[in-house]
Amino acid sequence: MFKSLSFLKASKAPPPAASAGGASALRADPESVLRRLEWTVIRRLDGQLHGDYRTLFRGFGIDLADLREYQPHDDVRYIDWNVTARLQTPHVREFQEDREVAAWFLLDLSGSLDFGSQGVRKRALSAELVTVLARLLTRHGNRVGALLHRGHSDGADEMIPARAGRRHVLHVLDRMLAAAPERGKETDLGEFIAAAQRVIKRRSVVFIVSDFISKPGWGKALTLLARRHEVVAVRLYDSLEVELPDLGLVVLQDAETGEQLFVDTHDRGFRRRFAEAAAARETALREVLAGAGIDCLELATGDPLDEALLRFTRLRKRRSQLAAGGGLYKTAAR
């Protein structure tokens, strides 16, 4: 069973490839893409996130802000015993969180991202998501960087240093749109994540944007990365990768290795085995993410980007309020 698919021929009309939404977005210049997203997505998110922005992107440093008398509801761990002994009255420390965030995007731009049956390819969806998140971050004075992986080398193919500003967001988007995947080699996310661990020195928010179609064994590298950084997985997928409909006789091609297979999708047994293989892959992915203790935003090619981000933000806020837990949060309706 192929890990990453593309449809070449069919007795019936094949699933639509990336149409106006996806293909045109990839061909457009970065300025026009960013301007469109600022009007259609970022503007709406700015109006609805409000204070939730700080829940989604938290800073990592804290500074001592003040000392005050102890109140019954205060955490005893924050009592300043030196001041308490001197004044003979319990006092607690108050801290102010440093809101500045350094965010890194680990971008899987391998051949499997060229697939899409809902009018948008996963590659275009990845570019739009990264642009929106990067612009939201830089508008609040934070820095963003990126590591690009096209699937044909061990580790990262290109590193974009973390900087702030709109022009830097345009630069990241331009490099994403210009990145062409190398065919003939299966993606190895383990090597890519390990390379990121070597490059990102300071504690940061790390977004891994991928369809997570890769050689197995990348869970250990992900766990090590999550120990040092706050990691968020963004999993891109298409409905046809989960369940194959009856399309008649088709030629399937592995989008990364180029291997082809002629199949009859009229065969219910074949469609059942396809669904079982997809379900097994889903289960393995969930186990890896849960084992690493990281959150996951699942984004389908047919999902409205702003609604998915708002759902994810609400779930992050709920987790912050509970101050415990973790795991996989599913934001895409299935």
C-alpha positions, -999 to 999 in steps of 0.1 A, spaced: 0 0 0 14 34 -10 20 58 18 15 89 -3 -9 89 -33 -15 107 -65 -42 97 -91 -30 94 -127 -57 78 -147 -93 66 -141 -122 51 -160 -143 78 -143 -134 114 -138 -105 114 -113 -107 134 -80 -102 171 -87 -66 182 -83 -57 215 -67 -80 239 -84 -82 277 -83 -78 279 -45 -46 258 -41 -28 260 -74 -33 297 -79 -21 304 -43 11 285 -51 17 304 -84 9 339 -69 36 362 -56 40 362 -18 27 398 -14 -6 390 -30 -10 358 -10 -3 376 23 -26 405 14 -54 381 7 -49 362 39 -48 395 59 -82 404 46 -99 370 47 -83 352 77 -60 373 99 -85 401 101 -112 378 114 -89 360 138 -77 394 153 -113 403 159 -121 370 177 -89 359 195 -87 389 218 -70 377 250 -69 341 237 -38 351 217 -17 350 248 -30 315 257 -21 302 222 14 317 222 28 319 257 62 334 267 87 313 286 105 338 309 91 353 342 103 384 360 97 394 396 71 421 395 61 428 432 58 416 467 25 417 487 9 402 518 -2 366 517 -39 360 510 -57 327 519 -60 316 482 -23 322 473 1 294 465 24 288 494 53 280 470 55 317 462 60 329 498 92 349 502 105 336 535 133 363 539 108 391 536 83 372 558 109 368 586 119 405 584 84 419 584 69 392 606 40 390 581 37 364 553 45 379 519 43 363 485 61 371 452 42 382 421 57 375 387 51 390 353 54 366 323 77 376 295 54 375 265 80 375 238 79 342 218 105 328 194 86 305 171 100 280 146 82 262 118 95 228 108 81 225 73 77 192 55 76 201 18 80 166 4 62 152 -26 32 138 -6 20 174 0 11 178 -36 -20 157 -31 -55 173 -26 -90 164 -36 -110 193 -22 -98 220 -46 -67 227 -24 -35 208 -22 -19 201 12 11 222 0 -10 253 -5 -28 247 28 6 245 46 17 278 30 -15 296 41 -14 282 76 23 292 82 16 327 67 -13 332 91 5 320 122 37 338 113 19 371 107 -1 368 140 31 363 159 52 390 142 23 416 146 28 412 184 66 417 182 77 381 181 103 364 159 97 335 136 121 312 118 117 281 96 134 249 86 125 235 52 126 198 43 119 188 7 123 151 14 155 144 -5 182 150 22 189 140 57 178 168 80 168 203 68 174 216 33 172 253 42 173 273 74 156 307 77 168 325 109 142 338 133 134 375 127 104 398 131 84 419 108 61 416 78 89 415 53 103 385 70 70 367 68 70 374 30 105 360 29 94 327 46 64 325 23 85 331 -8 109 303 2 80 279 7 64 287 -26 98 283 -44 106 249 -27 103 220 -52 102 185 -38 128 160 -48 113 127 -61 126 92 -55 132 92 -18 108 85 11 105 113 38 124 107 70 109 130 97 132 116 123 163 130 107 145 163 101 134 167 137 168 157 150 184 184 128 159 210 142 170 200 177 206 209 168 196 242 152 171 257 177 192 265 207 168 287 229 135 274 242 108 282 216 74 273 203 79 248 175 53 241 149 58 208 129 37 212 98 35 179 79 12 152 68 34 129 89 37 104 60 73 92 67 96 64 75 87 50 110 109 56 140 106 94 143 88 93 177 120 93 198 133 125 180 99 142 186 100 133 223 135 148 227 124 180 209 93 183 231 114 181 263 132 213 254 105 232 235 68 237 234 59 217 203 26 218 184 20 193 156 0 205 126 -12 174 107 -24 181 71 -45 154 55 -70 148 27 -102 127 30 -91 104 1 -61 94 22 -85 80 48 -111 63 27 -110 55 -10 -143 58 -29 -154 36 -58 -137 53 -88 -134 24 -111 -100 15 -126 -73 39 -116 -35 41 -116 -21 51 -82 13 66 -79 34 70 -48 40 108 -47 75 104 -33 91 73 -48 72 74 -81 61 37 -78 28 30 -97 0 5 -92 -30 -3 -113 -60 -10 -91 -98 -17 -94 -115 4 -68 -148 -14 -76 -133 -42 -54 -148 -38 -19 -120 -59 -5 -94 -35 -18 -112 -5 -4 -116 -22 29 -78 -30 31 -71 6 21 -93 19 50 -77 -6 74 -42 5 65 -52 42 68 -67 35 102 -36 17 114 -15 47 103 -39 70 122 -36 49 154 2 49 152 4 86 147 -19 93 177 2 70 199 34 88 189 19 123 196 3 112 229 36 96 239 55 129 233 27 148 252 22 174 225 -10 190 211 -20 184 175 -40 206 151 -56 184 124 -63 203 93 -81 188 62 -78 202 27 -115 212 29 -114 229 63 -118 267 66 -85 278 81 -98 305 105 -124 282 120 -99 254 126 -75 278 143 -103 292 165 -113 257 176 -77 249 184 -73 281 204 -103 273 225 -90 239 233 -56 254 242 -73 278 265 -93 251 282 -61 231 288 -44 262 302 -74 267 326 -72 232 338 -34 235 342 -30 198 336 -33 172 309 -23 173 273 -25 149 244 -41 150 210 -68 176 203 -87 170 171 -100 201 155 -110 189 121 -145 175 116 -143 140 103 
